């Protein structure tokens, strides 16, 4: 029988679709504040670095500010959508949207920058790729779409223009490929660890729910050995314990009782009193 909590190593999914759905719902609800914090940081950083646009981009400042306004509005739209229950099923795409949108923004800034030198705005790709951790533990496959999409857009925008020297373009691509590998691998390890931890917690919780303990003084009849319950009724000891714990009883007969009840089975030995230990006088 397949363990419903078994995790497929390649797809990072639980074997049972119901458990997979519950994991996603629990994780997205728990990680939602992290995603909102990431999207809140986007307009703050975009507006802050906007103060340096005129000094750095010169005649292209107007175009850069259009891109800044677009990324700010997009971030605010995603942030607002995170508060709408009707759109909750799309939250799992948040990290991919973060990586893709910031990557596209950085690509535009690199394209508007001077093609003769390494653009400092290319370093913004670190921020874009860090988006895979805006929802740590869920959505690695979707984050990978964002990573690879950013790489494709970067090359699709800059290569046809042909303004960037081949050596610099190769450096850009090697840097991006390295970042993609590092962030994908780290995201994979984080989600794998999250899923294993969540599965162990769920299994432990289920096990604890099945365990009931008996404690305190139990009023038991000294003659028939029945136990009085909380309502004042006397129950057989087997029924009392079984209804309040996971214990189950199977009946047999001990040797002293067998000797007393069935002496014919032990013709050569005198019967012992039930409960006596061998060797007692």
C-alpha positions in Angstrom: 0.0 0.0 0.0 1.4 3.4 -1.0 2.1 5.8 1.8 -0.1 8.8 1.3 2.6 11.1 2.7 5.2 9.8 0.3 6.8 12.6 -1.7 7.7 12.2 -5.4 11.3 13.4 -5.5 11.1 15.0 -9.0 7.7 16.7 -8.8 7.8 17.4 -5.1 4.2 16.3 -4.6 2.5 14.0 -2.1 1.2 10.7 -3.4 -2.4 11.5 -2.1 -3.9 14.4 -4.0 -6.0 15.3 -0.9 -2.9 15.6 1.3 -1.2 17.6 -1.5 -4.1 20.0 -1.5 -4.1 20.3 2.3 -0.4 21.0 2.3 -0.7 23.8 -0.2 -3.6 25.4 1.6 -1.8 25.2 5.0 1.5 26.4 3.5 0.1 29.3 1.5 -1.9 30.5 4.5 1.2 30.4 6.7 3.6 31.9 4.2 1.2 34.6 3.0 2.8 37.4 5.2 6.2 36.6 3.6 4.8 37.0 0.1 3.1 40.3 1.0 6.3 41.6 2.6 8.2 40.8 -0.7 5.7 42.6 -2.8 5.7 45.6 -0.4 9.4 45.9 -0.8 9.2 46.2 -4.6 7.6 49.7 -4.8 9.8 50.9 -1.9 13.0 49.9 -3.7 11.8 51.0 -7.1 11.0 54.5 -5.9 14.2 54.8 -3.8 16.5 54.0 -6.8 14.4 56.2 -9.0 16.1 59.2 -7.4 19.3 58.2 -9.3 17.7 57.8 -12.7 18.5 61.2 -14.2 22.1 61.1 -13.2 22.6 57.6 -14.6 20.3 57.3 -17.6 20.3 60.9 -18.9 18.1 61.2 -21.9 16.5 57.8 -21.2 15.3 58.9 -17.8 11.7 59.3 -19.0 11.5 55.7 -20.4 13.1 54.3 -17.2 10.5 56.1 -15.1 7.7 54.6 -17.2 9.1 51.1 -16.4 9.4 52.0 -12.7 5.8 53.2 -12.6 4.7 49.9 -14.3 6.6 47.7 -11.8 5.2 49.7 -8.9 1.6 49.5 -10.1 2.0 45.7 -10.8 3.4 45.1 -7.3 0.6 47.0 -5.7 -1.9 45.1 -7.8 -0.5 41.7 -6.8 -0.4 42.9 -3.2 -4.0 43.9 -3.3 -5.0 40.7 -4.9 -3.5 38.7 -2.1 -6.3 40.0 0.2 -9.1 38.8 -2.1 -10.3 35.3 -1.1 -11.7 34.7 -4.6 -8.1 34.8 -6.0 -6.6 32.6 -3.3 -6.0 29.7 -5.7 -3.6 31.9 -7.7 -1.3 32.7 -4.8 0.9 29.8 -5.5 2.1 31.7 -8.6 3.3 34.6 -6.5 7.0 33.6 -6.5 7.0 33.0 -10.3 5.3 36.4 -10.9 7.9 38.1 -8.6 10.8 36.6 -10.4 9.4 37.2 -13.8 8.3 40.8 -13.3 11.5 42.0 -11.5 13.6 40.1 -14.1 11.8 41.9 -16.9 12.3 45.2 -15.2 16.0 44.6 -14.7 16.3 43.5 -18.4 14.8 46.8 -19.5 17.2 48.8 -17.4 20.2 46.8 -18.8 18.9 47.4 -22.3 18.7 51.2 -21.7 22.1 51.3 -20.0 25.3 51.8 -21.9 26.2 48.6 -23.8 29.9 49.1 -23.4 30.2 48.1 -19.8 28.8 45.7 -17.2 25.5 47.3 -16.1 25.1 47.6 -12.3 21.3 47.1 -12.8 22.1 43.5 -13.9 22.8 42.8 -10.3 19.1 43.4 -9.7 18.7 39.9 -11.1 19.7 38.7 -7.6 16.6 40.4 -6.2 14.5 38.9 -9.0 15.7 35.3 -8.4 15.4 35.7 -4.6 11.7 35.8 -5.3 11.7 32.0 -5.2 11.9 32.4 -1.5 8.9 34.8 -1.3 6.8 31.6 -0.7 9.4 29.2 0.7 8.3 25.6 0.8 5.7 25.7 -2.0 5.7 26.4 -5.7 9.3 25.4 -6.6 8.1 24.2 -10.0 6.3 27.5 -10.7 9.3 29.4 -9.5 11.5 27.5 -12.0 9.2 28.7 -14.8 9.9 32.3 -13.6 13.7 31.6 -13.5 13.8 30.1 -17.0 11.4 32.7 -18.4 13.6 35.5 -17.1 16.6 34.0 -18.8 14.7 33.6 -22.1 13.4 37.2 -22.0 16.8 38.6 -21.2 18.4 37.0 -24.2 15.4 37.6 -26.4 15.6 41.4 -25.7 19.3 41.9 -25.7 20.6 39.5 -28.4 18.6 40.8 -31.4 19.7 44.4 -30.6 23.3 43.3 -31.1 24.6 46.3 -29.2 26.2 44.4 -26.3 29.7 42.9 -27.0 29.7 39.1 -27.4 32.1 38.7 -24.4 29.9 40.8 -22.1 26.8 38.9 -23.3 28.5 35.5 -22.5 29.4 36.8 -19.1 25.8 37.9 -18.5 24.5 34.4 -19.6 27.0 32.5 -17.5 26.1 34.6 -14.5 22.4 34.0 -15.0 22.8 30.3 -15.6 24.8 30.0 -12.4 22.1 32.0 -10.5 19.3 29.8 -11.9 21.1 26.6 -10.8 21.8 28.0 -7.3 18.4 29.4 -6.6 16.6 26.4 -8.1 18.6 23.9 -6.0 18.2 26.0 -2.9 14.4 26.3 -3.5 14.2 22.6 -4.1 15.9 21.7 -0.9 13.8 24.2 1.1 10.5 22.8 -0.2 11.6 19.2 0.3 12.5 19.9 3.9 9.3 21.8 4.4 7.2 19.0 3.0 9.0 16.3 5.1 8.6 18.4 8.3 4.9 19.0 7.6 4.3 15.3 6.8 5.9 14.2 10.1 3.9 16.8 12.0 0.6 15.6 10.4 1.5 11.9 11.1 2.4 12.7 14.7 -0.8 14.7 15.2 -2.9 11.8 13.8 -1.1 9.3 16.1 -1.7 11.5 19.2 -5.3 11.8 18.3 -5.6 8.0 18.5 -4.0 7.9 21.9 -6.1 8.3 25.0 -4.7 7.9 28.5 -6.2 6.9 31.8 -5.1 8.7 35.0 -6.2 9.3 38.5 -8.0 7.0 41.0 -10.3 4.3 39.5 -13.0 3.0 41.8 -13.0 -0.7 41.3 -15.2 -3.3 43.0 -13.1 -5.6 45.3 -15.3 -8.5 44.5 -16.3 -8.5 40.8 -13.6 -6.1 39.6 -16.1 -3.8 37.8 -15.1 -0.1 37.6 -17.5 2.7 38.4 -17.6 5.4 35.6 -18.3 9.1 35.9 -22.1 8.6 35.7 -22.1 6.1 38.6 -22.5 3.0 36.4 -20.4 -0.1 37.0 -18.7 -1.5 33.9 -16.6 -4.5 33.1 -12.9 -3.6 33.4 -12.3 -4.6 29.8 -15.2 -2.4 28.5 -14.1 0.6 30.6 -10.5 0.5 29.5 -11.3 -0.2 25.8 -13.7 2.7 25.6 -11.1 5.2 27.0 -7.9 4.0 25.3 -6.6 2.2 22.3 -6.2 -1.0 24.2 -8.1 -4.1 23.1 -8.5 -7.3 25.0 -8.3 -11.0 24.0 -9.3 -13.5 26.7 -7.3 -16.5 27.8 -6.8 -18.3 31.1 -3.9 -18.3 33.4 -2.4 -21.6 34.7 -3.4 -21.2 38.4 -7.1 -20.7 37.3 -6.8 -23.5 34.8 -5.7 -25.8 37.6 -8.5 -24.7 39.9 -11.3 -24.9 37.2 -10.0 -27.9 35.3 -8.2 -30.1 37.9 -8.7 -33.1 35.7 -6.1 -31.7 33.3 -3.5 -31.7 36.2 -4.2 -35.0 38.0 -0.7 -35.3 39.5 -0.5 -31.7 41.0 -2.6 -30.0 43.6 -4.5 -26.9 42.4 -3.0 -23.5 43.2 -4.9 -20.5 44.4 -5.5 -18.0 41.6 -3.1 -15.2 41.8 -0.4 -17.1 43.8 3.1 -16.9 42.5 5.1 -20.1 42.0 7.1 -20.9 45.1 4.8 -18.9 47.6 4.0 -20.7 50.8 
